[in-house]
Amino acid sequence: MADPAGAVRLAAVLEDRVAGVYSDLVRASDGPLRREAAVALREAAVRAVRWRGSDVTFPGLAERV
């Protein structure tokens, strides 16, 4: 990244993408794995909010944003 602001934007994008992967795992699994994926989805969404400074309505669901 060319500057600190760009690095922060990249961090938020990466966390959004991680949340998307965990969202897919939540949809595709059940039981303990689904619970763990849901926790990881929530944590990635929280990290993205911290980097971005704002939230999204449906973290991890790009089709809903």
C-alpha atoms as a printed R data frame, in Angstrom:
   type eleno elety resid chain resno       x       y      z
1  ATOM     1    CA   MET     A     1   0.000   0.000  0.000
2  ATOM     2    CA   ALA     A     2   1.142   3.471 -0.777
3  ATOM     3    CA   ASP     A     3  -0.124   5.018  2.442
4  ATOM     4    CA   PRO     A     4  -1.635   4.133  5.824
5  ATOM     5    CA   ALA     A     5  -5.183   4.926  4.671
6  ATOM     6    CA   GLY     A     6  -4.798   2.469  1.801
7  ATOM     7    CA   ALA     A     7  -3.574  -0.190  4.202
8  ATOM     8    CA   VAL     A     8  -6.636   0.356  6.401
9  ATOM     9    CA   ARG     A     9  -8.951   0.054  3.383
10 ATOM    10    CA   LEU     A    10  -7.213  -3.151  2.352
11 ATOM    11    CA   ALA     A    11  -7.574  -4.578  5.870
12 ATOM    12    CA   ALA     A    12 -11.324  -3.875  5.793
13 ATOM    13    CA   VAL     A    13 -11.682  -5.520  2.360
14 ATOM    14    CA   LEU     A    14  -9.760  -8.583  3.519
15 ATOM    15    CA   GLU     A    15 -11.934  -8.949  6.614
16 ATOM    16    CA   ASP     A    16 -15.046  -8.602  4.436
17 ATOM    17    CA   ARG     A    17 -13.788 -11.411  2.224
18 ATOM    18    CA   VAL     A    18 -12.964 -13.599  5.221
19 ATOM    19    CA   ALA     A    19 -16.490 -12.950  6.509
20 ATOM    20    CA   GLY     A    20 -17.831 -14.049  3.130
21 ATOM    21    CA   VAL     A    21 -15.997 -17.351  3.352
22 ATOM    22    CA   TYR     A    22 -17.280 -17.970  6.873
23 ATOM    23    CA   SER     A    23 -20.782 -17.066  5.737
24 ATOM    24    CA   ASP     A    24 -20.565 -19.764  3.075
25 ATOM    25    CA   LEU     A    25 -19.372 -22.227  5.697
26 ATOM    26    CA   VAL     A    26 -22.289 -21.340  7.988
27 ATOM    27    CA   ARG     A    27 -24.705 -22.059  5.138
28 ATOM    28    CA   ALA     A    28 -23.006 -25.325  4.186
29 ATOM    29    CA   SER     A    29 -22.503 -26.880  7.613
30 ATOM    30    CA   ASP     A    30 -24.348 -27.828 10.765
31 ATOM    31    CA   GLY     A    31 -23.689 -28.674 14.371
32 ATOM    32    CA   PRO     A    32 -20.465 -27.581 16.060
33 ATOM    33    CA   LEU     A    33 -18.786 -26.592 12.794
34 ATOM    34    CA   ARG     A    34 -21.651 -24.235 11.977
35 ATOM    35    CA   ARG     A    35 -21.434 -22.636 15.427
36 ATOM    36    CA   GLU     A    36 -17.673 -22.149 15.066
37 ATOM    37    CA   ALA     A    37 -18.121 -20.652 11.603
38 ATOM    38    CA   ALA     A    38 -20.798 -18.272 12.927
39 ATOM    39    CA   VAL     A    39 -18.466 -17.116 15.691
40 ATOM    40    CA   ALA     A    40 -15.663 -16.593 13.173
41 ATOM    41    CA   LEU     A    41 -18.049 -14.695 10.875
42 ATOM    42    CA   ARG     A    42 -19.018 -12.384 13.701
43 ATOM    43    CA   GLU     A    43 -15.385 -11.791 14.653
44 ATOM    44    CA   ALA     A    44 -14.389 -10.995 11.061
45 ATOM    45    CA   ALA     A    45 -17.321  -8.583 10.756
46 ATOM    46    CA   VAL     A    46 -16.304  -6.829 13.978
47 ATOM    47    CA   ARG     A    47 -12.724  -6.493 12.766
48 ATOM    48    CA   ALA     A    48 -13.959  -5.056  9.460
49 ATOM    49    CA   VAL     A    49 -16.046  -2.477 11.326
50 ATOM    50    CA   ARG     A    50 -13.030  -1.492 13.384
51 ATOM    51    CA   TRP     A    51 -10.915  -1.028 10.251
52 ATOM    52    CA   ARG     A    52 -13.633   0.720  8.231
53 ATOM    53    CA   GLY     A    53 -15.237   2.751 10.991
54 ATOM    54    CA   SER     A    54 -18.736   1.722  9.867
55 ATOM    55    CA   ASP     A    55 -20.732  -1.459  9.523
56 ATOM    56    CA   VAL     A    56 -22.611  -3.285  6.788
57 ATOM    57    CA   THR     A    57 -26.121  -4.658  7.141
58 ATOM    58    CA   PHE     A    58 -25.360  -8.273  6.228
59 ATOM    59    CA   PRO     A    59 -21.643  -8.982  6.801
60 ATOM    60    CA   GLY     A    60 -20.372 -11.793  4.644
61 ATOM    61    CA   LEU     A    61 -23.325 -11.673  2.278
62 ATOM    62    CA   ALA     A    62 -22.118  -9.655 -0.684
63 ATOM    63    CA   GLU     A    63 -25.405 -10.148 -2.533
64 ATOM    64    CA   ARG     A    64 -27.240  -8.326  0.277
65 ATOM    65    CA   VAL     A    65 -24.947  -5.297  0.604
